Amino acid sequence: MSGSVRIFSLLTGLAVFALFSFKAIMSSSPPNLEITLSSPSIPPSFSDPLTLTFDVSVTNQGGSPATVLKWGSPLDERANVLGVFEIRDVESDEIVPLNSIKFNRQLPPPKEDFVEIASGGSVTAAVTIPLVPLVGGRSYTLKAKGWWQAVWERSLDDVPESDLDQLKGALRGEFVSEAVPVVEG
């Protein structure tokens, strides 16, 4: 076998390995976590911009506890400014621009950035999105979407400390909630 054929075979093998490895990571979506949003209400007359307040719940529909890293999820204390929530004008189908920030977090995550959700249980958080530029008389919807950074299908006490520190053995994947109406009233 010539040198160029060996190199081609090696590169082809590496490409196939990388493709399947990436596909495995992308398809390891956390099962059985359901996100529910309460419908925020806005006063019949308001001045622009306004503040939207609502609740978000994450329910574990699975048969075992789930340990969730809150970073970038609807349960993140900073979810209101991380781009996790999307407000859409129903008539124009345009996304309402919201202020958002990006910042780096350092590993290992602190213990308080993990939450355990019992099988059949829910965790609820209050969310306040400031400076929302809505126009009176128009209809809007709200939804959550993003990426679970790390989810283990076991209790927090059963996840080894090294796995929590390095986010090893965790499931990752996309999340999207159902859209709920922003209600005038």
KOLVO-850384 format. One record per atom (N, C-alpha, C): residue in three letters; chain; y, z, x. Coordinates in nm, 4 decimals. Each point is the difference from the previous one (the first is absolute). Example, Ala and Ser with C-alpha at 12.3 -4.5 7.8 and 13.67 -1.06 7.14 Angstrom:
// KOLVO-850384
rest, kette, v, w, u
ala, A, -0.5690, 0.7800, 1.3190
ala, A, 0.1190, 0.0000, -0.0890
ala, A, 0.1200, 0.0000, 0.0900
ser, A, 0.1050, -0.0720, -0.0350
ser, A, 0.1190, 0.0060, 0.0820
ser, A, 0.1090, 0.0730, -0.0770
//
This chain:
// KOLVO-850384
rest, kette, v, w, u
met, A, -0.1175, 0.0000, 0.0852
met, A, 0.1175, 0.0000, -0.0852
met, A, 0.1237, 0.0000, 0.0897
ser, A, 0.0924, -0.0898, -0.0264
ser, A, 0.1192, -0.0098, 0.0844
ser, A, 0.0957, 0.1150, -0.0298
gly, A, 0.0927, 0.0209, 0.0895
gly, A, 0.0972, 0.1092, -0.0140
gly, A, 0.0863, -0.0144, -0.1237
ser, A, 0.0414, -0.1229, -0.0324
ser, A, 0.0870, -0.0186, -0.1166
ser, A, -0.0770, 0.0233, -0.1303
val, A, -0.1286, -0.0338, -0.0032
val, A, -0.0812, 0.0242, -0.1200
val, A, -0.0198, 0.1505, -0.0181
arg, A, -0.0238, 0.0715, 0.1107
arg, A, -0.0151, 0.1460, -0.0091
arg, A, 0.1275, 0.0665, -0.0493
ile, A, 0.1123, -0.0426, 0.0509
ile, A, 0.1282, 0.0564, -0.0429
ile, A, 0.0227, -0.0300, -0.1482
phe, A, -0.0283, -0.1248, -0.0419
phe, A, 0.0151, -0.0364, -0.1402
phe, A, -0.0912, 0.0859, -0.0882
ser, A, -0.1243, 0.0202, 0.0411
ser, A, -0.0939, 0.0834, -0.0765
ser, A, 0.0486, 0.1440, -0.0077
leu, A, 0.0493, 0.0511, 0.1121
leu, A, 0.0519, 0.1366, 0.0022
leu, A, 0.1201, 0.0140, -0.0928
leu, A, 0.0939, -0.0941, 0.0069
leu, A, 0.1185, 0.0059, -0.0861
leu, A, -0.0373, -0.0142, -0.1470
thr, A, -0.0946, -0.0867, -0.0314
thr, A, -0.0451, -0.0159, -0.1383
thr, A, -0.0628, 0.1296, -0.0493
gly, A, -0.0830, 0.0620, 0.0814
gly, A, -0.0628, 0.1272, -0.0376
gly, A, 0.1032, 0.1089, -0.0225
leu, A, 0.0987, 0.0075, 0.0883
leu, A, 0.1056, 0.1005, -0.0164
leu, A, 0.0814, -0.0249, -0.1264
ala, A, 0.0291, -0.1261, -0.0308
ala, A, 0.0761, -0.0331, -0.1210
ala, A, -0.0776, 0.0395, -0.1251
val, A, -0.1305, -0.0280, -0.0028
val, A, -0.0822, 0.0365, -0.1155
val, A, -0.0064, 0.1518, -0.0137
phe, A, -0.0181, 0.0707, 0.1122
phe, A, -0.0035, 0.1461, -0.0032
phe, A, 0.1319, 0.0556, -0.0530
ala, A, 0.1123, -0.0518, 0.0505
ala, A, 0.1312, 0.0483, -0.0441
ala, A, 0.0210, -0.0266, -0.1483
leu, A, -0.0403, -0.1172, -0.0475
leu, A, 0.0152, -0.0347, -0.1418
leu, A, -0.0778, 0.0968, -0.0877
phe, A, -0.1252, 0.0243, 0.0321
phe, A, -0.0818, 0.0905, -0.0808
phe, A, 0.0468, 0.1440, 0.0123
ser, A, 0.0462, 0.0407, 0.1173
ser, A, 0.0521, 0.1363, 0.0166
ser, A, 0.1249, 0.0187, -0.0839
phe, A, 0.0914, -0.0967, 0.0021
phe, A, 0.1222, 0.0076, -0.0784
phe, A, -0.0323, 0.0011, -0.1487
lys, A, -0.0945, -0.0837, -0.0413
lys, A, -0.0397, -0.0055, -0.1406
lys, A, -0.0596, 0.1335, -0.0438
ala, A, -0.0786, 0.0633, 0.0850
ala, A, -0.0594, 0.1297, -0.0334
ala, A, 0.1077, 0.1064, -0.0160
ile, A, 0.1001, -0.0014, 0.0864
ile, A, 0.1091, 0.0967, -0.0112
ile, A, 0.0785, -0.0250, -0.1283
met, A, 0.0295, -0.1258, -0.0291
met, A, 0.0796, -0.0330, -0.1171
met, A, -0.0750, 0.0285, -0.1300
ser, A, -0.1321, -0.0074, 0.0009
ser, A, -0.0742, 0.0171, -0.1237
ser, A, -0.0446, 0.1440, -0.0215
ser, A, 0.0375, 0.0903, 0.0903
ser, A, -0.0420, 0.1390, -0.0158
ser, A, 0.1004, 0.0762, -0.0857
ser, A, 0.0314, -0.0551, -0.1132
ser, A, 0.0970, 0.0565, -0.0912
ser, A, -0.0482, 0.1319, -0.0586
pro, A, 0.0873, 0.0997, -0.0059
pro, A, -0.0396, 0.1285, -0.0565
pro, A, -0.0406, -0.0143, -0.1464
pro, A, -0.1208, 0.0386, -0.0325
pro, A, -0.0460, -0.0143, -0.1367
pro, A, 0.0516, 0.1119, -0.0882
asn, A, 0.0101, -0.0301, -0.1253
asn, A, 0.0167, 0.1024, -0.1028
asn, A, 0.1288, 0.0806, 0.0050
leu, A, 0.1034, -0.0461, 0.0653
leu, A, 0.1293, 0.0680, -0.0060
leu, A, 0.0901, -0.0810, -0.0932
glu, A, 0.0445, 0.0643, -0.1054
glu, A, 0.0821, -0.0675, -0.1009
glu, A, 0.1396, 0.0605, -0.0001
ile, A, 0.1009, -0.0862, 0.0032
ile, A, 0.1393, 0.0448, 0.0007
ile, A, 0.0590, -0.0213, -0.1382
thr, A, 0.0638, 0.1047, -0.0525
thr, A, 0.0649, -0.0070, -0.1301
thr, A, 0.1443, 0.0465, 0.0155
leu, A, 0.0919, -0.0752, -0.0598
leu, A, 0.1416, 0.0361, 0.0027
leu, A, 0.0453, 0.0367, -0.1400
ser, A, 0.0866, 0.1001, -0.0109
ser, A, 0.0640, 0.0265, -0.1285
ser, A, 0.1171, -0.0966, -0.0132
ser, A, 0.0371, -0.0322, -0.1226
ser, A, 0.1125, -0.0912, -0.0222
ser, A, 0.1317, 0.0744, 0.0200
pro, A, 0.0799, -0.0423, 0.0970
pro, A, 0.1301, 0.0653, 0.0168
pro, A, 0.0928, -0.0406, -0.1136
ser, A, 0.0892, 0.0890, -0.0368
ser, A, 0.0963, -0.0361, -0.1038
ser, A, 0.1398, -0.0018, 0.0591
ile, A, 0.0799, -0.0875, -0.0558
ile, A, 0.1398, -0.0102, 0.0406
ile, A, 0.0848, 0.0223, -0.1245
pro, A, 0.1185, 0.0575, 0.0179
pro, A, 0.0862, 0.0219, -0.1167
pro, A, 0.0478, -0.1326, -0.0583
pro, A, 0.0294, -0.0025, -0.1326
pro, A, 0.0469, -0.1249, -0.0630
pro, A, 0.1240, -0.0569, 0.0681
ser, A, 0.0888, 0.0862, 0.0455
ser, A, 0.1147, -0.0491, 0.0767
ser, A, 0.0014, 0.0758, 0.1325
phe, A, 0.0158, -0.0739, 0.1069
phe, A, -0.0044, 0.0613, 0.1329
phe, A, 0.0898, -0.0784, 0.0930
ser, A, 0.0327, 0.0611, 0.1108
ser, A, 0.0770, -0.0714, 0.1013
ser, A, -0.0943, -0.0391, 0.1127
asp, A, 0.0253, -0.1149, 0.0541
asp, A, -0.0823, -0.0565, 0.1063
asp, A, 0.0520, 0.0532, 0.1335
pro, A, -0.0804, 0.0389, 0.0954
pro, A, -0.1451, 0.0117, -0.0050
pro, A, -0.0410, 0.1354, -0.0610
leu, A, -0.1255, 0.0077, -0.0421
leu, A, -0.0486, 0.1234, -0.0585
leu, A, -0.1223, 0.0490, 0.0750
thr, A, -0.0455, 0.1176, -0.0364
thr, A, -0.1166, 0.0601, 0.0624
thr, A, -0.1152, -0.0008, -0.0987
leu, A, -0.1163, -0.0520, 0.0411
leu, A, -0.1198, -0.0001, -0.0851
leu, A, -0.0912, 0.1142, 0.0427
thr, A, -0.0486, 0.0744, -0.0988
thr, A, -0.0929, 0.1085, 0.0257
thr, A, -0.1248, -0.0202, -0.0846
phe, A, -0.1164, 0.0166, 0.0607
phe, A, -0.1269, -0.0186, -0.0704
phe, A, -0.1093, 0.0738, 0.0757
asp, A, -0.1172, 0.0083, -0.0618
asp, A, -0.1165, 0.0610, 0.0636
asp, A, -0.0997, -0.1075, 0.0391
val, A, -0.0700, 0.0234, 0.1097
val, A, -0.1094, -0.0865, 0.0433
val, A, -0.1236, 0.0882, 0.0149
ser, A, -0.1115, -0.0488, -0.0516
ser, A, -0.1268, 0.0724, 0.0118
ser, A, -0.1026, -0.0889, 0.0672
val, A, -0.0792, 0.0593, 0.0879
val, A, -0.1136, -0.0680, 0.0613
val, A, -0.1240, 0.0745, -0.0473
thr, A, -0.0881, -0.0729, -0.0683
thr, A, -0.1215, 0.0585, -0.0564
thr, A, -0.1203, -0.0518, 0.0755
asn, A, -0.0899, 0.0899, 0.0351
asn, A, -0.1232, -0.0361, 0.0689
asn, A, -0.1080, -0.0214, -0.1057
gln, A, -0.0349, -0.1247, -0.0268
gln, A, -0.1017, -0.0348, -0.0982
gln, A, -0.1413, 0.0043, 0.0599
gly, A, -0.0110, 0.0318, 0.1280
gly, A, -0.1296, -0.0009, 0.0687
gly, A, -0.0806, 0.1267, -0.0232
gly, A, -0.1216, -0.0027, 0.0481
gly, A, -0.0920, 0.1112, -0.0165
gly, A, 0.0062, 0.1035, 0.1102
ser, A, 0.0886, -0.0192, 0.0976
ser, A, 0.0153, 0.0973, 0.1083
ser, A, 0.1490, 0.0218, 0.0248
pro, A, 0.0353, 0.1096, 0.0672
pro, A, 0.1419, 0.0223, 0.0312
pro, A, 0.0529, -0.1114, 0.0900
ala, A, 0.1304, -0.0176, -0.0004
ala, A, 0.0649, -0.0973, 0.0884
ala, A, 0.1088, 0.0723, 0.0775
thr, A, 0.0051, -0.0265, 0.1295
thr, A, 0.1072, 0.0505, 0.0843
thr, A, 0.0897, -0.1184, 0.0330
val, A, 0.1280, 0.0137, -0.0301
val, A, 0.0955, -0.1110, 0.0107
val, A, 0.1118, 0.0376, 0.0960
leu, A, 0.0293, -0.0903, 0.0934
leu, A, 0.1206, 0.0125, 0.0811
leu, A, 0.1147, -0.0500, -0.0865
lys, A, 0.1011, 0.0820, -0.0203
lys, A, 0.1085, -0.0340, -0.0920
lys, A, 0.0951, -0.1063, 0.0550
trp, A, -0.0020, -0.0251, 0.1290
trp, A, 0.0957, -0.0918, 0.0612
trp, A, 0.0002, -0.1357, -0.0702
gly, A, 0.1168, -0.0447, -0.0434
gly, A, 0.0158, -0.1326, -0.0601
gly, A, -0.0618, -0.0147, -0.1370
ser, A, -0.0508, 0.1091, -0.0563
ser, A, -0.0617, -0.0055, -0.1326
ser, A, 0.0991, 0.0520, -0.1042
pro, A, -0.0336, -0.0117, -0.1279
pro, A, 0.0895, 0.0552, -0.1029
pro, A, 0.0165, 0.1517, 0.0109
leu, A, -0.0904, 0.0676, 0.0719
leu, A, 0.0087, 0.1447, 0.0170
leu, A, 0.0844, 0.0411, 0.1202
asp, A, 0.0452, -0.0966, 0.0783
asp, A, 0.0843, 0.0274, 0.1162
asp, A, 0.1336, 0.0564, -0.0480
glu, A, 0.0468, 0.1059, 0.0633
glu, A, 0.1287, 0.0590, -0.0377
glu, A, 0.1151, -0.0985, 0.0163
arg, A, -0.0192, -0.1016, 0.0812
arg, A, 0.1041, -0.1004, 0.0239
arg, A, -0.0290, -0.1328, -0.0714
ala, A, -0.0960, -0.0002, -0.0910
ala, A, -0.0383, -0.1240, -0.0690
ala, A, 0.1187, -0.0647, -0.0704
asn, A, 0.0963, 0.0816, -0.0426
asn, A, 0.1158, -0.0531, -0.0725
asn, A, 0.0869, -0.0933, 0.0839
val, A, -0.0082, 0.0096, 0.1321
val, A, 0.0812, -0.0864, 0.0861
val, A, -0.0847, -0.0829, 0.0965
leu, A, -0.1320, -0.0002, -0.0185
leu, A, -0.0883, -0.0753, 0.0897
leu, A, -0.0420, -0.1353, -0.0562
gly, A, 0.0493, -0.0361, -0.1175
gly, A, -0.0385, -0.1278, -0.0585
gly, A, -0.1308, 0.0048, -0.0754
val, A, -0.0490, 0.1190, -0.0339
val, A, -0.1256, 0.0144, -0.0733
val, A, 0.0177, -0.0421, -0.1465
phe, A, 0.1203, 0.0198, -0.0542
phe, A, 0.0238, -0.0288, -0.1415
phe, A, 0.0816, -0.1274, -0.0159
glu, A, -0.0371, -0.0759, -0.1018
glu, A, 0.0661, -0.1274, -0.0281
glu, A, 0.0512, 0.0022, -0.1436
ile, A, 0.1269, -0.0347, -0.0170
ile, A, 0.0604, -0.0134, -0.1322
ile, A, 0.0282, -0.1480, -0.0206
arg, A, -0.0408, -0.0501, -0.1159
arg, A, 0.0109, -0.1434, -0.0278
arg, A, 0.0740, -0.0213, -0.1312
asp, A, 0.0926, -0.0954, -0.0014
asp, A, 0.0691, -0.0417, -0.1215
asp, A, -0.0985, -0.0825, -0.0824
val, A, -0.0270, 0.0421, -0.1227
val, A, -0.1010, -0.0655, -0.0827
val, A, 0.0393, -0.1431, -0.0336
glu, A, 0.1277, -0.0227, -0.0330
glu, A, 0.0433, -0.1347, -0.0418
glu, A, 0.0019, -0.1007, 0.1150
ser, A, 0.0566, 0.0384, 0.1133
ser, A, 0.0121, -0.0943, 0.1120
ser, A, -0.1198, 0.0060, 0.0947
asp, A, -0.0825, 0.1038, -0.0122
asp, A, -0.1147, 0.0242, 0.0877
asp, A, 0.0424, 0.0230, 0.1452
glu, A, 0.1262, 0.0367, 0.0199
glu, A, 0.0495, 0.0282, 0.1348
glu, A, -0.0167, 0.1474, 0.0330
ile, A, -0.0280, 0.0254, 0.1265
ile, A, -0.0115, 0.1370, 0.0486
ile, A, 0.1398, 0.0561, 0.0213
val, A, 0.0228, 0.1209, -0.0496
val, A, 0.1272, 0.0687, 0.0201
val, A, 0.0036, 0.0513, 0.1439
pro, A, 0.1040, -0.0348, 0.0752
pro, A, 0.0045, 0.0459, 0.1392
pro, A, 0.0250, 0.1511, 0.0066
leu, A, -0.0872, 0.0681, 0.0733
leu, A, 0.0114, 0.1436, 0.0192
leu, A, 0.0217, 0.0294, 0.1473
asn, A, 0.0751, 0.1050, 0.0273
asn, A, 0.0173, 0.0419, 0.1391
asn, A, -0.1338, 0.0503, 0.0519
ser, A, -0.0367, -0.0440, 0.1186
ser, A, -0.1233, 0.0489, 0.0608
ser, A, 0.0215, 0.0156, 0.1497
ile, A, -0.0854, 0.0824, 0.0575
ile, A, 0.0057, 0.0237, 0.1437
ile, A, -0.1399, -0.0142, 0.0571
lys, A, -0.0063, -0.0212, 0.1287
lys, A, -0.1263, 0.0010, 0.0732
lys, A, 0.0158, 0.0963, 0.1152
phe, A, -0.1049, 0.0755, 0.0248
phe, A, 0.0031, 0.0891, 0.1145
phe, A, -0.1401, 0.0169, 0.0534
asn, A, -0.0073, 0.0400, 0.1239
asn, A, -0.1291, 0.0198, 0.0654
asn, A, -0.0436, 0.1449, -0.0160
arg, A, -0.1296, 0.0163, -0.0163
arg, A, -0.0582, 0.1332, -0.0049
arg, A, -0.0934, 0.0142, 0.1182
gln, A, -0.0100, 0.1204, 0.0475
gln, A, -0.0787, 0.0246, 0.1196
gln, A, -0.1328, 0.0658, -0.0363
leu, A, -0.1071, -0.0522, 0.0610
leu, A, -0.1308, 0.0619, -0.0171
leu, A, -0.0104, 0.1208, 0.0920
pro, A, -0.0737, 0.0982, -0.0367
pro, A, -0.0778, 0.0140, -0.1223
pro, A, 0.0884, 0.0445, -0.1167
pro, A, -0.0387, -0.0393, -0.1237
pro, A, 0.0765, 0.0457, -0.1160
pro, A, -0.0143, 0.1511, -0.0165
pro, A, 0.1071, 0.0669, -0.0430
pro, A, -0.0139, 0.1431, -0.0271
pro, A, -0.0906, 0.0238, -0.1211
lys, A, -0.0645, 0.1128, -0.0047
lys, A, -0.0967, 0.0322, -0.1057
lys, A, 0.0611, -0.0140, -0.1396
glu, A, 0.1293, 0.0305, -0.0160
glu, A, 0.0630, -0.0083, -0.1317
glu, A, 0.0210, -0.1437, -0.0487
asp, A, -0.0232, -0.0980, 0.0869
asp, A, 0.0107, -0.1400, -0.0408
asp, A, -0.1300, -0.0551, -0.0575
phe, A, -0.1005, 0.0860, -0.0133
phe, A, -0.1253, -0.0363, -0.0653
phe, A, -0.0091, 0.0732, -0.1329
val, A, -0.0616, -0.0646, -0.0980
val, A, -0.0227, 0.0649, -0.1287
val, A, -0.1437, -0.0268, -0.0416
glu, A, -0.0632, 0.1017, -0.0542
glu, A, -0.1354, -0.0148, -0.0522
glu, A, 0.0089, -0.0139, -0.1514
ile, A, -0.0700, -0.1010, -0.0535
ile, A, -0.0034, -0.0212, -0.1442
ile, A, -0.1449, 0.0167, -0.0439
ala, A, -0.0241, 0.0984, -0.0838
ala, A, -0.1355, 0.0283, -0.0477
ala, A, -0.0523, -0.1174, -0.0824
ser, A, -0.1308, -0.0110, -0.0078
ser, A, -0.0619, -0.1015, -0.0853
ser, A, 0.0470, 0.0230, -0.1434
gly, A, 0.0573, -0.1024, -0.0605
gly, A, 0.0533, 0.0113, -0.1359
gly, A, 0.1359, 0.0668, -0.0057
gly, A, 0.0525, 0.0418, 0.1123
gly, A, 0.1287, 0.0697, 0.0039
gly, A, 0.1161, -0.0932, 0.0300
ser, A, 0.1195, 0.0532, -0.0161
ser, A, 0.1233, -0.0750, 0.0255
ser, A, 0.0967, 0.0828, 0.0817
val, A, 0.0846, -0.0688, 0.0726
val, A, 0.1125, 0.0614, 0.0691
val, A, 0.1243, -0.0718, -0.0500
thr, A, 0.1000, 0.0774, -0.0398
thr, A, 0.1218, -0.0578, -0.0566
thr, A, 0.1189, 0.0395, 0.0859
ala, A, 0.0934, -0.0941, 0.0145
ala, A, 0.1229, 0.0249, 0.0750
ala, A, 0.1183, -0.0522, -0.0804
ala, A, 0.1114, 0.0686, 0.0101
ala, A, 0.1250, -0.0462, -0.0610
ala, A, 0.0706, -0.0905, 0.1006
val, A, 0.0521, -0.1121, -0.0501
val, A, 0.0675, -0.0969, 0.0864
val, A, 0.1410, -0.0231, -0.0529
thr, A, 0.0959, -0.0058, 0.0901
thr, A, 0.1381, -0.0329, -0.0350
thr, A, 0.0441, -0.1151, 0.0895
ile, A, 0.0352, -0.1117, -0.0613
ile, A, 0.0509, -0.1150, 0.0756
ile, A, 0.1514, -0.0046, -0.0209
pro, A, 0.0768, 0.0174, 0.1073
pro, A, 0.1460, -0.0004, -0.0135
pro, A, 0.0578, -0.1413, 0.0043
leu, A, 0.1199, -0.0124, -0.0509
leu, A, 0.0802, -0.1231, 0.0137
leu, A, -0.0710, -0.1251, -0.0511
val, A, -0.0525, 0.0065, -0.1223
val, A, -0.0696, -0.1143, -0.0587
val, A, 0.1014, -0.0860, -0.0749
pro, A, 0.0191, -0.1262, 0.0415
pro, A, 0.1015, -0.0860, -0.0618
pro, A, -0.0520, -0.0722, -0.1255
leu, A, -0.0085, 0.0707, -0.1116
leu, A, -0.0446, -0.0604, -0.1250
leu, A, 0.1202, -0.0431, -0.0827
val, A, -0.0238, -0.0964, -0.0866
val, A, 0.1036, -0.0509, -0.0895
val, A, -0.0350, 0.0434, -0.1413
gly, A, 0.0950, 0.0594, -0.0708
gly, A, -0.0233, 0.0454, -0.1365
gly, A, -0.0413, -0.1142, -0.0921
gly, A, -0.0898, 0.0306, -0.0935
gly, A, -0.0444, -0.0995, -0.0972
gly, A, -0.1126, -0.0898, 0.0477
arg, A, -0.0435, 0.0171, 0.1209
arg, A, -0.1109, -0.0811, 0.0525
arg, A, -0.1267, 0.0846, 0.0028
ser, A, -0.1161, -0.0657, 0.0034
ser, A, -0.1289, 0.0690, 0.0045
ser, A, -0.0570, -0.0058, 0.1406
tyr, A, -0.0604, 0.1123, 0.0410
tyr, A, -0.0552, 0.0104, 0.1347
tyr, A, -0.1392, 0.0626, -0.0050
thr, A, -0.0792, -0.0293, 0.1031
thr, A, -0.1285, 0.0669, 0.0187
thr, A, -0.0029, 0.0628, 0.1389
leu, A, -0.0892, 0.0959, 0.0153
leu, A, -0.0162, 0.0726, 0.1252
leu, A, -0.1477, 0.0007, 0.0356
lys, A, -0.0321, -0.0225, 0.1263
lys, A, -0.1379, 0.0161, 0.0459
lys, A, -0.0008, 0.0461, 0.1451
ala, A, -0.1151, 0.0506, 0.0396
ala, A, -0.0212, 0.0427, 0.1387
ala, A, -0.0933, -0.1002, 0.0653
lys, A, 0.0282, -0.0325, 0.1239
lys, A, -0.0906, -0.0868, 0.0745
lys, A, 0.0173, 0.0251, 0.1483
gly, A, -0.1114, -0.0153, 0.0695
gly, A, 0.0042, 0.0244, 0.1431
gly, A, -0.1399, 0.0052, 0.0580
trp, A, -0.0161, 0.0836, 0.1006
trp, A, -0.1217, 0.0027, 0.0793
trp, A, -0.0419, 0.1442, 0.0264
trp, A, -0.1225, 0.0348, -0.0374
trp, A, -0.0538, 0.1310, 0.0357
trp, A, -0.0238, -0.0011, 0.1504
gln, A, 0.0580, 0.0940, 0.0714
gln, A, -0.0157, 0.0068, 0.1453
gln, A, -0.1345, 0.0579, 0.0416
ala, A, -0.0475, 0.1004, -0.0762
ala, A, -0.1280, 0.0633, 0.0346
ala, A, -0.0496, 0.0816, -0.1190
val, A, -0.1241, -0.0286, -0.0421
val, A, -0.0644, 0.0738, -0.1087
val, A, -0.1445, 0.0266, 0.0406
trp, A, -0.0423, 0.1264, -0.0118
trp, A, -0.1391, 0.0377, 0.0256
trp, A, -0.0607, 0.0438, -0.1320
glu, A, -0.1240, -0.0378, -0.0259
glu, A, -0.0683, 0.0375, -0.1234
glu, A, -0.0725, 0.1328, 0.0173
arg, A, 0.0736, 0.1024, 0.0340
arg, A, -0.0531, 0.1349, 0.0154
arg, A, 0.1177, 0.0972, 0.0033
ser, A, -0.0323, 0.1278, -0.0102
ser, A, 0.1052, 0.1011, -0.0025
ser, A, 0.0695, 0.0081, 0.1356
leu, A, 0.1212, 0.0482, -0.0017
leu, A, 0.0785, 0.0128, 0.1229
leu, A, -0.0732, 0.0857, 0.1034
asp, A, -0.0644, 0.1074, -0.0442
asp, A, -0.0733, 0.0874, 0.0928
asp, A, -0.1207, -0.0694, 0.0630
asp, A, -0.0515, -0.1047, -0.0649
asp, A, -0.1176, -0.0714, 0.0508
asp, A, 0.0337, -0.1187, 0.0904
val, A, 0.1291, -0.0304, 0.0166
val, A, 0.0401, -0.1076, 0.0910
val, A, 0.0241, 0.0630, 0.1366
pro, A, -0.0716, -0.0465, 0.1034
pro, A, 0.0199, 0.0579, 0.1337
pro, A, 0.1460, -0.0101, 0.0449
glu, A, 0.0455, 0.1034, 0.0678
glu, A, 0.1382, 0.0057, 0.0479
glu, A, 0.0357, -0.1231, 0.0841
ser, A, -0.0936, -0.0454, 0.0825
ser, A, 0.0279, -0.1177, 0.0845
ser, A, 0.0185, -0.1252, -0.0856
asp, A, -0.0725, -0.0103, -0.1122
asp, A, 0.0183, -0.1144, -0.0902
asp, A, 0.1377, 0.0043, -0.0647
leu, A, 0.0439, 0.1193, -0.0405
leu, A, 0.1338, 0.0145, -0.0580
leu, A, 0.1068, -0.0341, 0.1033
asp, A, -0.0173, 0.0486, 0.1218
asp, A, 0.0987, -0.0241, 0.1056
asp, A, 0.0140, -0.1475, 0.0345
gln, A, -0.1136, -0.0720, 0.0007
gln, A, 0.0007, -0.1395, 0.0434
gln, A, -0.0225, -0.0978, -0.1161
leu, A, -0.0090, 0.0525, -0.1225
leu, A, -0.0218, -0.0800, -0.1214
leu, A, -0.1287, -0.0809, 0.0107
lys, A, -0.1027, 0.0589, 0.0614
lys, A, -0.1285, -0.0676, 0.0183
lys, A, -0.0868, 0.0169, -0.1240
gly, A, -0.0796, -0.1014, -0.0269
gly, A, -0.0967, 0.0056, -0.1088
gly, A, 0.0621, -0.0056, -0.1380
ala, A, 0.1277, -0.0343, -0.0077
ala, A, 0.0705, -0.0019, -0.1286
ala, A, -0.0043, -0.1391, -0.0629
leu, A, 0.0051, -0.0005, -0.1313
leu, A, 0.0162, -0.1249, -0.0738
leu, A, 0.1490, -0.0314, -0.0067
arg, A, 0.0330, -0.1269, -0.0032
arg, A, 0.1379, -0.0463, -0.0114
arg, A, 0.0016, -0.1141, -0.0998
gly, A, 0.1103, -0.0198, -0.0643
gly, A, 0.0086, -0.1129, -0.0909
gly, A, 0.1240, 0.0033, -0.0862
glu, A, 0.0176, -0.1061, -0.0713
glu, A, 0.1162, -0.0198, -0.0854
glu, A, -0.0083, 0.0859, -0.1258
phe, A, 0.1149, 0.0421, -0.0492
phe, A, 0.0071, 0.0621, -0.1322
phe, A, 0.1101, -0.0675, -0.0809
val, A, -0.0225, -0.0106, -0.1293
val, A, 0.0993, -0.0528, -0.0941
val, A, -0.0202, 0.0746, -0.1307
ser, A, 0.1071, 0.0536, -0.0552
ser, A, -0.0084, 0.0659, -0.1299
ser, A, 0.0307, -0.1014, -0.1097
glu, A, -0.0297, 0.0375, -0.1220
glu, A, 0.0458, -0.0780, -0.1143
glu, A, 0.1518, 0.0154, -0.0087
ala, A, 0.0679, -0.1045, -0.0451
ala, A, 0.1449, 0.0087, -0.0199
ala, A, 0.0278, 0.0776, -0.1286
val, A, 0.0996, 0.0883, 0.0060
val, A, 0.0420, 0.0752, -0.1178
val, A, 0.1444, -0.0363, -0.0319
pro, A, 0.0382, 0.0049, -0.1272
pro, A, 0.1386, -0.0343, -0.0339
pro, A, 0.0978, 0.1107, 0.0407
val, A, 0.1181, -0.0413, 0.0393
val, A, 0.1118, 0.0928, 0.0187
val, A, 0.0659, 0.0057, -0.1369
val, A, -0.0013, 0.1174, -0.0618
val, A, 0.0360, 0.0150, -0.1402
val, A, 0.1444, 0.0460, -0.0159
glu, A, 0.0739, -0.0663, -0.0893
glu, A, 0.1334, 0.0475, -0.0356
glu, A, -0.0137, 0.1102, -0.1016
gly, A, 0.0700, 0.1068, 0.0226
gly, A, -0.0083, 0.1078, -0.0986
gly, A, 0.0456, 0.1241, 0.0496
//
